[in-house]
Amino acid sequence: MAKHLLILLSSLFFILKSQAQVSCDDAFSPASYSIAHTENAYEATNMEHVQEWSEKALEVFSEVESITIDCECAEASDYAYKGYSAAEKCLEQTSWEEARYYSKRAMESARQMMNALSLCSNIPIDEIMSARGKSRPSQPNYDTYQETRPVASSNNYATYGERQYQNNEIEQQKQVLLEKQKNLLQEQRRIQQQLAQQKLLEEKLRRERETELLRQKKVKVNAETAINNIKKNYEKLLHSIGCDVDLNELRVNFYREIEDINSENLSDTKVFYVDRVNEIAEKFALKFADCLSQQ
């Protein structure tokens, strides 16, 4: 029984494996189209044709991605997604150099995608391409599918258009950095001006406070002297009319320390002494009235 079960499981494994290979095989045809479309886009000499072929590549990239997800060829699926993204970016560009740059990235992803499909299906690329009427290039490197058709560019990896685009990108980054530096300098100057203005304001307020404090001290000395004289005159008047009273009942504290006026302004200082004069006058007025009523 166990032997039969093992045979059954082995058969099921080979059936599932065979189905997965068939499913991945279905991706070869759209993958070949993706290579052709992206090559045409890369070799196009005007903006319209670059984007026209890139738009066609979008559909086959999407088809390959869907198939390779189902057949669990993750690497091919990743390259299909990268190719789709590059072709999509190609359609967003506004210059031939930039569009061609992304079309090349899409083309490279398409070739890497075909290599990944070959590994997933265990079928050499020679067989895949010959079975679809397209021979494999003569380069010995099987890791990356290389282009075989001549293009109007230098032998370097970066074409003139790509180098121009990269140079433009670097120049734009420089301009952004210069603009940021300019803004930082302007902000620094603004802060320095604010600090200088704040320092001038603080110095102005300090001088004004010193002047005000001198006036408060002058008011203090003059007011206390005058109030003391007023109090003595009230006391003499009480004695002159024969009113003997306890002067402690008429005591009003109007003397202050310098620290007392530091925490107030000139107006507060004046109000304090005026209030003390009124308080003394009220107390003596009541004593005068009480004394005269008893005589």
Protein Blocks (a to p, Z undefined) as FASTA:
>chain_A
ZZmmmmmmmmmmmmmmmmmmmmmmmmmmmmmmmmmmmmmmmmpcbfklmmmmmmmmmmmm
mmmmmmmmmnopaklmmmmmmmmmmmmmmmmpcbfklmmmmmmmmmmmmmmmmmmmmmmn
opafklmmmmnopacdfbfblkbccdfbdcdddfbfbdfklmmmmmmmmmmmmmmmmmmm
mmmmmmmmmmmmmmmmmmmmmmmmmmmmmmmmmmmmmmmmmmmmmmmmmmmmmmmmmmmn
opacdfklmgccfbdcfklmmmpcfklmmmmmmmmmmmmmmmmmmmmmmmmmmZZ
